[in-house]
């Protein structure tokens, strides 16, 4: 998508400025993100529908770029204005800053001219003059090489320090660089039919990279159920669990349901009980909406049941009262976590995380693991997985489980830890626990 932005600039600001452009839409998204700290995925759900496909992609690209590089763009603006500008003007400067960072010195003049012209329409002539003066200084600052990793790769200092202690400086640099790159889109092929040539094969069986230029085809294939957009890292926990035809399986933290569907596609026949926390009264949860949609796409031979409950607060009586099994052949616990393995996709996670979150997550994950273990029948399988690369949410949780009485009937059969810089996809941890027969 980077080339679309540059091509628009090279053709001149007016050529790149339709009545309602992706640039203007991005300004609104950045303004709301700065003012309200709303989640990126929530903001994108409300992106204007009157944008063309190309302009929508441009809006997302610019918005994502600002969020990815926010702290570096903020640092480039620091001290340049006597008074803080309106949030809308700051959004214009942040987008211009990202385009300057992305385009380099060769595009500086065009980026600044374009930002000034946009500021005249979304702000005021006076504020456009401010944008002109400040953007030129931002351009000079962005040319200078940062002196530390946190500034260079726009991550919180405490998180860079944590990773440096755990991984070392060289590996931390690789992780930071990975996080700052736009993520490819991958699709899992679901049906017995020839795969279209525009889906590029990958080294992961069943997964294909979605290249630009075929989004209408992708949308159609997704609606038809031929593909499911999913990162290859999701296969790790499914491969460990190895769902079998005819089994009864519990997906203990199921929303939004991508892994439930993956298991159903693998099984072909059997039953999946998908459980996730209930939504608070009066509120909606897009994840549960998507869970229902995904379960509806399961193969005809797989019976599905959707249950809204807190895994740690219900007992076997709860399942019995719903005419559901009280124990299962296999249980998947894909636990809520810090998302440190998927920061290339969840670009605002690093700005919401706090240092104490890892210990808090670890405690919650251990509680969930204890609850999930009670639902595995003798000889059954339990897979604990996260999309975290942090030991406090992976190995430490498993160790604490086996240090407790609950771990007695189980054996750690196998574990997989994927790191983005080495494996080429999202990071994840997955652990296969087998219960004594």
PyMOL commands that set and color helices and strands:
alter all, ss='L'
color gray80, all
select helices_A, chain A and resi 2-10+22-36+40-45+53-68+70-77+87-103+105-122+125-143+149-152+157-167+169-179+215-224+232-241+258-267+286-296+311-313+316-321+349-352+357-373+391-393+395-403+405-407+420-423
alter helices_A, ss='H'
color red, helices_A
select strands_A, chain A and resi 185-189+199-201+207-210+227-229+248-251+270-276+302-308+328-334+376-386+410-418+428-435
alter strands_A, ss='S'
color yellow, strands_A
deselect
rebuild
show_as cartoon
